[in-house]
C-alpha cells in the first residue's frame, strides 16, 4: 500500500472523508499527538487500527467528535460533564461515559464505558466535520513506541500500512489528552495530560481523584479503563532509567551512571533539564527543557525519545520533574517509558 502524506486542503479533506466512510484508516494531527483514525461505528475498521499498530485488543480507544450532538448516539452524559465541555472542549480532555449499543465493543475493549473527546486542532476539526463520523483514534505509532508529534513520525511507523497521513505540522501540547472517568461518584483522572487536576477542580468546585496506577504499573488483575495504562508505553528501543533526588546528588549520579555504561561499551546518554546541560557535557546531554517549565518538557518529550532511536542509544538515564500540574503528565509518560525503573540519588 502506498501511504500519501498531504498538506490539508479541500481535496485532502475529501479524500480523508472518502477513506473513513469506506472503513479505511487516516492519520491526522490533534493538539496533543497525531491520531490513527477509523470510523468508530464500523467494527472491521476499528479492528484494522489494532492490526496496523500491533496494539493489544484489551487497550481501549478514544472516540473523537466535532459536535456535542454526536454524543446522543454514543453514550449517556452525566450533568457534571456539561461544565467540563464548556470549559475544555474543544481541547485535550477526554471523558469516560457509559457507552450506548451503537459503539462496538472493539472500541471499548469490551468495557461498558467509552472515552470521548473533541480535539481543538483545526485539521482534526475540519476532517471530523468533513466525514460526519465519530472517529476512533489512538496515537498513530507502532504500539509501545513514543507517540508521534509530527507527520514524519507517523510515516516512520505507518508507511505502507495506511493510505493517508494529513500533515498539520508539529503538535502543540506534545502529550496525549487527560482522561477523566465520570462514571462513578467522584471524578477520577485515569491518565494525566494537558488539562491538569488543578484546572478540573477549579471548574468543578470539588476534589478530583487520581487513579493509583498513574505513577505505577497496573496490577495483574487490574482492568485498563483508559489507553496508556497497562503496557510499557512511549518507550525507545534502548533501556530508560529514571534518576530522582536532590539536584546536588542527582546530577553527579547521572554522570557516574552514564560513564559506567559507556565504559561497558554501551551507547549512552542522559535526558536532563536545560539548567544541567553544562554540568553533563561529557554525557551526551539531551535537553528536555527547563525544570521551571513542565509544558516545555511535555512538548519536547516524545520527539526526544524518538531521537534516541535515531541515534542508536542503548542506555538512557533521565532526570525527573515534580509530579504536579503538567509535571504529573510528564512523569506518567516517562515512568512508562522506563517501565518505572528508578534509581534514587
BALOBA-1460 file (C-alpha; in Angstrom, 3 decimals):
// residues 345
<rec num="1" residu="x" x="0.000" y="0.000" z="0.000"/>
<rec num="2" residu="x" x="1.231" y="3.488" z="-0.835"/>
<rec num="3" residu="x" x="0.950" y="5.969" z="2.022"/>
<rec num="4" residu="x" x="0.184" y="9.512" z="0.871"/>
<rec num="5" residu="x" x="1.243" y="12.478" z="3.009"/>
<rec num="6" residu="x" x="-0.863" y="15.509" z="2.127"/>
<rec num="7" residu="x" x="-0.957" y="19.099" z="3.305"/>
<rec num="8" residu="x" x="-4.601" y="19.663" z="4.326"/>
<rec num="9" residu="x" x="-6.757" y="21.352" z="1.696"/>
<rec num="10" residu="x" x="-10.228" y="20.761" z="0.291"/>
<rec num="11" residu="x" x="-9.055" y="17.794" z="-1.777"/>
<rec num="12" residu="x" x="-7.202" y="16.205" z="1.135"/>
<rec num="13" residu="x" x="-10.229" y="16.521" z="3.417"/>
<rec num="14" residu="x" x="-12.452" y="14.963" z="0.764"/>
<rec num="15" residu="x" x="-10.037" y="12.051" z="0.356"/>
<rec num="16" residu="x" x="-9.866" y="11.577" z="4.135"/>
<rec num="17" residu="x" x="-13.662" y="11.597" z="4.330"/>
<rec num="18" residu="x" x="-13.995" y="9.063" z="1.498"/>
<rec num="19" residu="x" x="-11.438" y="6.744" z="3.115"/>
<rec num="20" residu="x" x="-13.019" y="6.890" z="6.568"/>
<rec num="21" residu="x" x="-16.506" y="6.299" z="5.183"/>
<rec num="22" residu="x" x="-15.142" y="3.265" z="3.287"/>
<rec num="23" residu="x" x="-13.762" y="1.810" z="6.511"/>
<rec num="24" residu="x" x="-10.106" y="2.698" z="5.894"/>
<rec num="25" residu="x" x="-7.583" y="4.446" z="8.146"/>
<rec num="26" residu="x" x="-6.390" y="8.058" z="8.155"/>
<rec num="27" residu="x" x="-3.685" y="9.589" z="10.370"/>
<rec num="28" residu="x" x="-4.343" y="13.177" z="11.388"/>
<rec num="29" residu="x" x="-2.913" y="15.811" z="13.751"/>
<rec num="30" residu="x" x="-4.515" y="16.853" z="17.003"/>
<rec num="31" residu="x" x="-3.305" y="19.421" z="19.503"/>
<rec num="32" residu="x" x="-1.907" y="16.543" z="21.609"/>
<rec num="33" residu="x" x="-0.330" y="13.952" z="19.249"/>
<rec num="34" residu="x" x="-1.168" y="12.501" z="15.817"/>
<rec num="35" residu="x" x="-4.075" y="10.044" z="15.823"/>
<rec num="36" residu="x" x="-4.763" y="6.969" z="13.698"/>
<rec num="37" residu="x" x="-8.441" y="7.222" z="12.870"/>
<rec num="38" residu="x" x="-11.199" y="4.854" z="11.755"/>
<rec num="39" residu="x" x="-14.993" y="5.058" z="11.673"/>
<rec num="40" residu="x" x="-15.845" y="4.361" z="15.317"/>
<rec num="41" residu="x" x="-19.145" y="2.716" z="14.345"/>
<rec num="42" residu="x" x="-17.541" y="0.251" z="11.909"/>
<rec num="43" residu="x" x="-16.278" y="-2.834" z="13.739"/>
<rec num="44" residu="x" x="-13.992" y="-4.005" z="10.936"/>
<rec num="45" residu="x" x="-12.488" y="-0.541" z="10.508"/>
<rec num="46" residu="x" x="-11.749" y="-0.367" z="14.224"/>
<rec num="47" residu="x" x="-10.077" y="-3.772" z="14.156"/>
<rec num="48" residu="x" x="-7.779" y="-2.542" z="11.398"/>
<rec num="49" residu="x" x="-6.387" y="0.062" z="13.825"/>
<rec num="50" residu="x" x="-5.207" y="-2.705" z="16.145"/>
<rec num="51" residu="x" x="-3.674" y="-4.555" z="13.204"/>
<rec num="52" residu="x" x="-1.797" y="-1.524" z="11.842"/>
<rec num="53" residu="x" x="-0.415" y="-0.582" z="15.256"/>
<rec num="54" residu="x" x="0.197" y="-4.073" z="16.610"/>
<rec num="55" residu="x" x="-1.960" y="-2.935" z="19.526"/>
<rec num="56" residu="x" x="-3.331" y="-5.379" z="22.133"/>
<rec num="57" residu="x" x="-7.114" y="-5.736" z="21.885"/>
<rec num="58" residu="x" x="-7.625" y="-5.072" z="25.619"/>
<rec num="59" residu="x" x="-6.395" y="-1.483" z="25.226"/>
<rec num="60" residu="x" x="-9.445" y="0.800" z="24.675"/>
<rec num="61" residu="x" x="-9.612" y="3.583" z="22.085"/>
<rec num="62" residu="x" x="-10.754" y="7.213" z="22.280"/>
<rec num="63" residu="x" x="-13.610" y="8.403" z="20.065"/>
<rec num="64" residu="x" x="-13.162" y="11.871" z="18.511"/>
<rec num="65" residu="x" x="-16.147" y="14.069" z="17.636"/>
<rec num="66" residu="x" x="-16.640" y="17.577" z="16.241"/>
<rec num="67" residu="x" x="-20.076" y="18.397" z="17.683"/>
<rec num="68" residu="x" x="-21.767" y="17.638" z="21.013"/>
<rec num="69" residu="x" x="-24.890" y="16.394" z="19.216"/>
<rec num="70" residu="x" x="-22.894" y="13.298" z="18.244"/>
<rec num="71" residu="x" x="-22.858" y="12.225" z="21.893"/>
<rec num="72" residu="x" x="-26.564" y="11.312" z="21.757"/>
<rec num="73" residu="x" x="-25.887" y="8.104" z="19.834"/>
<rec num="74" residu="x" x="-22.661" y="7.188" z="21.609"/>
<rec num="75" residu="x" x="-23.105" y="7.479" z="25.356"/>
<rec num="76" residu="x" x="-25.033" y="8.637" z="28.398"/>
<rec num="77" residu="x" x="-23.760" y="12.031" z="29.538"/>
<rec num="78" residu="x" x="-23.929" y="12.931" z="33.255"/>
<rec num="79" residu="x" x="-24.835" y="16.535" z="34.205"/>
<rec num="80" residu="x" x="-21.330" y="17.161" z="35.550"/>
<rec num="81" residu="x" x="-19.889" y="16.793" z="32.057"/>
<rec num="82" residu="x" x="-21.578" y="19.921" z="30.726"/>
<rec num="83" residu="x" x="-19.420" y="22.281" z="32.781"/>
<rec num="84" residu="x" x="-16.281" y="20.470" z="31.663"/>
<rec num="85" residu="x" x="-17.297" y="20.629" z="27.999"/>
<rec num="86" residu="x" x="-17.968" y="24.354" z="28.333"/>
<rec num="87" residu="x" x="-14.529" y="24.886" z="29.857"/>
<rec num="88" residu="x" x="-12.309" y="22.444" z="27.957"/>
<rec num="89" residu="x" x="-13.972" y="21.379" z="24.680"/>
<rec num="90" residu="x" x="-12.625" y="21.544" z="22.123"/>
<rec num="91" residu="x" x="-9.320" y="20.671" z="23.765"/>
<rec num="92" residu="x" x="-7.149" y="17.970" z="25.344"/>
<rec num="93" residu="x" x="-9.745" y="16.489" z="27.715"/>
<rec num="94" residu="x" x="-11.177" y="13.003" z="27.202"/>
<rec num="95" residu="x" x="-14.158" y="11.986" z="29.315"/>
<rec num="96" residu="x" x="-15.271" y="8.460" z="30.118"/>
<rec num="97" residu="x" x="-19.037" y="7.871" z="29.777"/>
<rec num="98" residu="x" x="-21.373" y="4.857" z="29.830"/>
<rec num="99" residu="x" x="-21.455" y="3.572" z="26.235"/>
<rec num="100" residu="x" x="-24.564" y="3.028" z="24.139"/>
<rec num="101" residu="x" x="-25.027" y="-0.064" z="21.909"/>
<rec num="102" residu="x" x="-24.043" y="1.820" z="18.739"/>
<rec num="103" residu="x" x="-20.413" y="1.823" z="19.889"/>
<rec num="104" residu="x" x="-18.755" y="-1.516" z="19.030"/>
<rec num="105" residu="x" x="-17.149" y="-3.327" z="21.951"/>
<rec num="106" residu="x" x="-13.924" y="-3.393" z="19.912"/>
<rec num="107" residu="x" x="-13.654" y="0.359" z="20.567"/>
<rec num="108" residu="x" x="-14.013" y="-0.026" z="24.333"/>
<rec num="109" residu="x" x="-12.019" y="-3.264" z="24.797"/>
<rec num="110" residu="x" x="-15.250" y="-4.882" z="25.962"/>
<rec num="111" residu="x" x="-15.839" y="-2.326" z="28.723"/>
<rec num="112" residu="x" x="-19.250" y="-0.710" z="29.408"/>
<rec num="113" residu="x" x="-17.667" y="2.742" z="29.103"/>
<rec num="114" residu="x" x="-16.486" y="4.784" z="26.131"/>
<rec num="115" residu="x" x="-13.836" y="7.535" z="26.092"/>
<rec num="116" residu="x" x="-14.738" y="10.620" z="24.034"/>
<rec num="117" residu="x" x="-13.087" y="13.939" z="23.243"/>
<rec num="118" residu="x" x="-13.403" y="16.907" z="20.897"/>
<rec num="119" residu="x" x="-9.977" y="17.943" z="19.547"/>
<rec num="120" residu="x" x="-9.169" y="21.615" z="19.049"/>
<rec num="121" residu="x" x="-6.625" y="21.235" z="16.229"/>
<rec num="122" residu="x" x="-8.121" y="22.892" z="13.121"/>
<rec num="123" residu="x" x="-7.114" y="19.987" z="10.857"/>
<rec num="124" residu="x" x="-8.717" y="17.396" z="13.143"/>
<rec num="125" residu="x" x="-11.852" y="19.521" z="13.455"/>
<rec num="126" residu="x" x="-12.141" y="20.023" z="9.689"/>
<rec num="127" residu="x" x="-11.595" y="16.331" z="8.952"/>
<rec num="128" residu="x" x="-14.176" y="15.230" z="11.533"/>
<rec num="129" residu="x" x="-16.699" y="17.687" z="10.130"/>
<rec num="130" residu="x" x="-15.998" y="16.593" z="6.552"/>
<rec num="131" residu="x" x="-16.535" y="12.897" z="7.240"/>
<rec num="132" residu="x" x="-19.519" y="13.391" z="9.627"/>
<rec num="133" residu="x" x="-18.399" y="10.384" z="11.654"/>
<rec num="134" residu="x" x="-17.250" y="9.718" z="15.181"/>
<rec num="135" residu="x" x="-13.636" y="8.625" z="14.686"/>
<rec num="136" residu="x" x="-11.892" y="6.161" z="16.982"/>
<rec num="137" residu="x" x="-8.217" y="7.086" z="17.144"/>
<rec num="138" residu="x" x="-5.293" y="6.061" z="19.314"/>
<rec num="139" residu="x" x="-1.882" y="7.628" z="18.699"/>
<rec num="140" residu="x" x="-0.598" y="6.942" z="15.179"/>
<rec num="141" residu="x" x="2.501" y="4.964" z="16.154"/>
<rec num="142" residu="x" x="3.508" y="1.340" z="16.419"/>
<rec num="143" residu="x" x="2.252" y="0.090" z="19.778"/>
<rec num="144" residu="x" x="4.651" y="0.821" z="22.627"/>
<rec num="145" residu="x" x="6.777" y="3.378" z="20.751"/>
<rec num="146" residu="x" x="6.865" y="7.099" z="21.596"/>
<rec num="147" residu="x" x="3.757" y="8.800" z="20.289"/>
<rec num="148" residu="x" x="4.116" y="10.847" z="17.075"/>
<rec num="149" residu="x" x="4.049" y="14.628" z="17.212"/>
<rec num="150" residu="x" x="4.873" y="15.206" z="13.513"/>
<rec num="151" residu="x" x="3.722" y="13.629" z="10.249"/>
<rec num="152" residu="x" x="7.285" y="12.360" z="9.734"/>
<rec num="153" residu="x" x="6.987" y="10.345" z="12.966"/>
<rec num="154" residu="x" x="3.762" y="8.784" z="11.679"/>
<rec num="155" residu="x" x="5.323" y="7.915" z="8.339"/>
<rec num="156" residu="x" x="8.237" y="6.265" z="10.136"/>
<rec num="157" residu="x" x="5.864" y="3.812" z="11.845"/>
<rec num="158" residu="x" x="2.951" y="3.574" z="9.409"/>
<rec num="159" residu="x" x="4.467" y="3.795" z="5.930"/>
<rec num="160" residu="x" x="2.819" y="1.158" z="3.740"/>
<rec num="161" residu="x" x="0.236" y="0.283" z="6.400"/>
<rec num="162" residu="x" x="-2.264" y="3.129" z="5.916"/>
<rec num="163" residu="x" x="-3.390" y="5.092" z="2.839"/>
<rec num="164" residu="x" x="-3.240" y="8.680" z="4.122"/>
<rec num="165" residu="x" x="-1.498" y="10.991" z="6.582"/>
<rec num="166" residu="x" x="-2.730" y="14.580" z="6.894"/>
<rec num="167" residu="x" x="0.312" y="16.739" z="7.660"/>
<rec num="168" residu="x" x="-0.736" y="19.522" z="10.003"/>
<rec num="169" residu="x" x="2.729" y="20.324" z="11.335"/>
<rec num="170" residu="x" x="4.035" y="19.807" z="14.850"/>
<rec num="171" residu="x" x="1.540" y="19.176" z="17.644"/>
<rec num="172" residu="x" x="1.231" y="21.905" z="20.273"/>
<rec num="173" residu="x" x="0.843" y="20.006" z="23.563"/>
<rec num="174" residu="x" x="3.019" y="17.003" z="22.728"/>
<rec num="175" residu="x" x="1.397" y="14.546" z="25.181"/>
<rec num="176" residu="x" x="-1.920" y="12.724" z="24.914"/>
<rec num="177" residu="x" x="-5.124" y="14.108" z="26.409"/>
<rec num="178" residu="x" x="-6.199" y="13.908" z="30.016"/>
<rec num="179" residu="x" x="-8.637" y="11.015" z="30.547"/>
<rec num="180" residu="x" x="-11.265" y="11.689" z="33.215"/>
<rec num="181" residu="x" x="-13.646" y="8.978" z="34.480"/>
<rec num="182" residu="x" x="-17.122" y="10.408" z="35.095"/>
<rec num="183" residu="x" x="-18.873" y="7.070" z="35.566"/>
<rec num="184" residu="x" x="-18.510" y="6.920" z="39.344"/>
<rec num="185" residu="x" x="-19.333" y="9.099" z="42.335"/>
<rec num="186" residu="x" x="-16.131" y="11.121" z="42.209"/>
<rec num="187" residu="x" x="-14.369" y="12.283" z="39.022"/>
<rec num="188" residu="x" x="-11.079" y="10.409" z="38.652"/>
<rec num="189" residu="x" x="-8.125" y="11.099" z="36.351"/>
<rec num="190" residu="x" x="-7.041" y="7.854" z="34.692"/>
<rec num="191" residu="x" x="-4.368" y="9.446" z="32.520"/>
<rec num="192" residu="x" x="-2.971" y="12.950" z="33.135"/>
<rec num="193" residu="x" x="-2.497" y="15.346" z="30.239"/>
<rec num="194" residu="x" x="-2.851" y="18.955" z="29.133"/>
<rec num="195" residu="x" x="-5.876" y="19.606" z="31.365"/>
<rec num="196" residu="x" x="-4.492" y="19.274" z="34.877"/>
<rec num="197" residu="x" x="-6.099" y="18.149" z="38.126"/>
<rec num="198" residu="x" x="-5.989" y="21.723" z="39.377"/>
<rec num="199" residu="x" x="-7.767" y="23.030" z="36.267"/>
<rec num="200" residu="x" x="-10.522" y="20.428" z="36.593"/>
<rec num="201" residu="x" x="-11.060" y="21.148" z="40.284"/>
<rec num="202" residu="x" x="-11.291" y="24.891" z="39.608"/>
<rec num="203" residu="x" x="-14.174" y="24.300" z="37.166"/>
<rec num="204" residu="x" x="-15.987" y="21.600" z="39.129"/>
<rec num="205" residu="x" x="-15.551" y="23.105" z="42.577"/>
<rec num="206" residu="x" x="-14.835" y="19.676" z="44.035"/>
<rec num="207" residu="x" x="-11.961" y="17.283" z="44.548"/>
<rec num="208" residu="x" x="-10.783" y="15.222" z="41.579"/>
<rec num="209" residu="x" x="-9.117" y="11.911" z="42.383"/>
<rec num="210" residu="x" x="-6.017" y="10.431" z="40.737"/>
<rec num="211" residu="x" x="-6.019" y="6.762" z="39.725"/>
<rec num="212" residu="x" x="-3.413" y="4.872" z="41.719"/>
<rec num="213" residu="x" x="-1.875" y="3.462" z="38.535"/>
<rec num="214" residu="x" x="-0.779" y="6.837" z="37.133"/>
<rec num="215" residu="x" x="2.735" y="6.504" z="38.549"/>
<rec num="216" residu="x" x="2.976" y="2.721" z="38.763"/>
<rec num="217" residu="x" x="2.198" y="-0.329" z="36.577"/>
<rec num="218" residu="x" x="-1.266" y="-1.875" z="36.710"/>
<rec num="219" residu="x" x="-1.561" y="-4.896" z="38.951"/>
<rec num="220" residu="x" x="-2.042" y="-8.309" z="37.392"/>
<rec num="221" residu="x" x="-5.828" y="-8.297" z="37.850"/>
<rec num="222" residu="x" x="-6.475" y="-4.575" z="37.344"/>
<rec num="223" residu="x" x="-8.506" y="-3.576" z="34.275"/>
<rec num="224" residu="x" x="-7.157" y="-0.912" z="31.890"/>
<rec num="225" residu="x" x="-10.003" y="1.619" z="31.823"/>
<rec num="226" residu="x" x="-8.052" y="4.077" z="29.674"/>
<rec num="227" residu="x" x="-5.438" y="3.966" z="26.912"/>
<rec num="228" residu="x" x="-1.868" y="4.014" z="28.184"/>
<rec num="229" residu="x" x="-2.498" y="2.249" z="31.494"/>
<rec num="230" residu="x" x="-1.411" y="-1.363" z="31.179"/>
<rec num="231" residu="x" x="1.589" y="-1.742" z="28.916"/>
<rec num="232" residu="x" x="5.085" y="-0.308" z="28.666"/>
<rec num="233" residu="x" x="4.350" y="2.738" z="26.531"/>
<rec num="234" residu="x" x="6.148" y="5.624" z="24.890"/>
<rec num="235" residu="x" x="9.431" y="3.699" z="25.019"/>
<rec num="236" residu="x" x="12.526" y="3.971" z="22.831"/>
<rec num="237" residu="x" x="14.355" y="0.763" z="21.943"/>
<rec num="238" residu="x" x="17.132" y="1.335" z="24.486"/>
<rec num="239" residu="x" x="16.596" y="0.999" z="28.227"/>
<rec num="240" residu="x" x="15.464" y="4.077" z="30.152"/>
<rec num="241" residu="x" x="16.149" y="4.507" z="33.869"/>
<rec num="242" residu="x" x="14.891" y="7.430" z="35.933"/>
<rec num="243" residu="x" x="17.163" y="9.125" z="38.459"/>
<rec num="244" residu="x" x="15.479" y="11.124" z="41.195"/>
<rec num="245" residu="x" x="16.622" y="13.014" z="44.252"/>
<rec num="246" residu="x" x="18.048" y="16.413" z="45.233"/>
<rec num="247" residu="x" x="19.861" y="18.277" z="42.476"/>
<rec num="248" residu="x" x="23.235" y="18.186" z="44.227"/>
<rec num="249" residu="x" x="23.138" y="14.377" z="44.214"/>
<rec num="250" residu="x" x="21.164" y="13.664" z="41.040"/>
<rec num="251" residu="x" x="23.466" y="15.417" z="38.553"/>
<rec num="252" residu="x" x="26.670" y="13.676" z="39.751"/>
<rec num="253" residu="x" x="24.863" y="10.317" z="39.793"/>
<rec num="254" residu="x" x="23.588" y="10.809" z="36.238"/>
<rec num="255" residu="x" x="27.155" y="11.461" z="35.124"/>
<rec num="256" residu="x" x="28.501" y="8.429" z="37.024"/>
<rec num="257" residu="x" x="25.851" y="6.047" z="35.644"/>
<rec num="258" residu="x" x="26.295" y="7.286" z="32.085"/>
<rec num="259" residu="x" x="30.069" y="6.969" z="32.108"/>
<rec num="260" residu="x" x="29.916" y="3.491" z="33.672"/>
<rec num="261" residu="x" x="27.645" y="2.278" z="30.883"/>
<rec num="262" residu="x" x="29.854" y="3.913" z="28.293"/>
<rec num="263" residu="x" x="32.904" y="2.105" z="29.706"/>
<rec num="264" residu="x" x="30.905" y="-1.138" z="29.425"/>
<rec num="265" residu="x" x="30.626" y="-0.489" z="25.686"/>
<rec num="266" residu="x" x="27.047" y="0.820" z="25.517"/>
<rec num="267" residu="x" x="25.987" y="3.915" z="23.602"/>
<rec num="268" residu="x" x="24.667" y="6.054" z="26.431"/>
<rec num="269" residu="x" x="23.229" y="9.497" z="27.109"/>
<rec num="270" residu="x" x="21.300" y="11.494" z="29.686"/>
<rec num="271" residu="x" x="17.998" y="13.353" z="29.464"/>
<rec num="272" residu="x" x="18.402" y="16.461" z="31.560"/>
<rec num="273" residu="x" x="16.983" y="19.890" z="32.254"/>
<rec num="274" residu="x" x="18.315" y="22.919" z="30.408"/>
<rec num="275" residu="x" x="19.849" y="24.118" z="33.658"/>
<rec num="276" residu="x" x="22.049" y="20.994" z="33.936"/>
<rec num="277" residu="x" x="23.321" y="20.623" z="30.354"/>
<rec num="278" residu="x" x="26.576" y="22.399" z="31.184"/>
<rec num="279" residu="x" x="27.349" y="20.057" z="34.079"/>
<rec num="280" residu="x" x="26.778" y="16.979" z="31.905"/>
<rec num="281" residu="x" x="28.574" y="17.923" z="28.688"/>
<rec num="282" residu="x" x="30.598" y="14.688" z="28.621"/>
<rec num="283" residu="x" x="27.433" y="12.558" z="28.901"/>
<rec num="284" residu="x" x="25.812" y="13.499" z="25.555"/>
<rec num="285" residu="x" x="23.100" y="15.537" z="27.300"/>
<rec num="286" residu="x" x="19.700" y="15.747" z="25.611"/>
<rec num="287" residu="x" x="17.989" y="18.943" z="26.744"/>
<rec num="288" residu="x" x="14.344" y="18.166" z="27.604"/>
<rec num="289" residu="x" x="13.540" y="21.729" z="28.675"/>
<rec num="290" residu="x" x="13.676" y="23.928" z="31.744"/>
<rec num="291" residu="x" x="12.830" y="22.477" z="35.150"/>
<rec num="292" residu="x" x="10.602" y="25.538" z="35.624"/>
<rec num="293" residu="x" x="8.513" y="24.720" z="32.513"/>
<rec num="294" residu="x" x="6.812" y="21.288" z="32.579"/>
<rec num="295" residu="x" x="4.792" y="22.322" z="29.500"/>
<rec num="296" residu="x" x="8.025" y="22.800" z="27.541"/>
<rec num="297" residu="x" x="9.225" y="19.376" z="28.698"/>
<rec num="298" residu="x" x="5.899" y="17.832" z="27.663"/>
<rec num="299" residu="x" x="6.174" y="19.424" z="24.218"/>
<rec num="300" residu="x" x="9.703" y="18.065" z="23.675"/>
<rec num="301" residu="x" x="9.417" y="14.661" z="25.330"/>
<rec num="302" residu="x" x="8.221" y="12.316" z="22.585"/>
<rec num="303" residu="x" x="10.374" y="13.948" z="19.932"/>
<rec num="304" residu="x" x="13.400" y="13.461" z="22.203"/>
<rec num="305" residu="x" x="12.532" y="9.822" z="22.886"/>
<rec num="306" residu="x" x="12.287" y="9.157" z="19.148"/>
<rec num="307" residu="x" x="15.627" y="10.867" z="18.589"/>
<rec num="308" residu="x" x="17.224" y="8.310" z="20.937"/>
<rec num="309" residu="x" x="16.327" y="5.550" z="18.478"/>
<rec num="310" residu="x" x="17.726" y="7.509" z="15.540"/>
<rec num="311" residu="x" x="20.977" y="7.798" z="17.473"/>
<rec num="312" residu="x" x="21.012" y="4.129" z="18.467"/>
<rec num="313" residu="x" x="21.091" y="4.824" z="22.206"/>
<rec num="314" residu="x" x="21.234" y="1.638" z="24.276"/>
<rec num="315" residu="x" x="21.104" y="3.074" z="27.803"/>
<rec num="316" residu="x" x="19.423" y="6.322" z="28.819"/>
<rec num="317" residu="x" x="19.334" y="7.965" z="32.245"/>
<rec num="318" residu="x" x="16.760" y="10.679" z="32.809"/>
<rec num="319" residu="x" x="16.057" y="13.396" z="35.337"/>
<rec num="320" residu="x" x="12.524" y="13.601" z="36.728"/>
<rec num="321" residu="x" x="10.155" y="16.515" z="37.295"/>
<rec num="322" residu="x" x="7.915" y="17.017" z="40.334"/>
<rec num="323" residu="x" x="4.635" y="15.155" z="39.606"/>
<rec num="324" residu="x" x="2.457" y="18.239" z="39.951"/>
<rec num="325" residu="x" x="0.372" y="20.071" z="37.366"/>
<rec num="326" residu="x" x="1.678" y="19.260" z="33.890"/>
<rec num="327" residu="x" x="4.631" y="17.553" z="35.574"/>
<rec num="328" residu="x" x="2.308" y="14.693" z="36.531"/>
<rec num="329" residu="x" x="1.603" y="14.008" z="32.839"/>
<rec num="330" residu="x" x="5.320" y="14.144" z="32.033"/>
<rec num="331" residu="x" x="6.154" y="11.663" z="34.788"/>
<rec num="332" residu="x" x="3.331" y="9.335" z="33.751"/>
<rec num="333" residu="x" x="4.858" y="9.096" z="30.257"/>
<rec num="334" residu="x" x="8.486" y="8.978" z="31.401"/>
<rec num="335" residu="x" x="7.629" y="6.387" z="34.025"/>
<rec num="336" residu="x" x="6.013" y="4.088" z="31.491"/>
<rec num="337" residu="x" x="8.856" y="4.617" z="29.021"/>
<rec num="338" residu="x" x="11.185" y="3.410" z="31.783"/>
<rec num="339" residu="x" x="8.814" y="0.650" z="32.947"/>
<rec num="340" residu="x" x="9.032" y="2.587" z="36.249"/>
<rec num="341" residu="x" x="12.671" y="1.624" z="36.829"/>
<rec num="342" residu="x" x="14.063" y="4.294" z="39.160"/>
<rec num="343" residu="x" x="17.351" y="4.922" z="40.952"/>
<rec num="344" residu="x" x="17.219" y="7.289" z="43.937"/>
<rec num="345" residu="x" x="20.176" y="9.578" z="44.386"/>
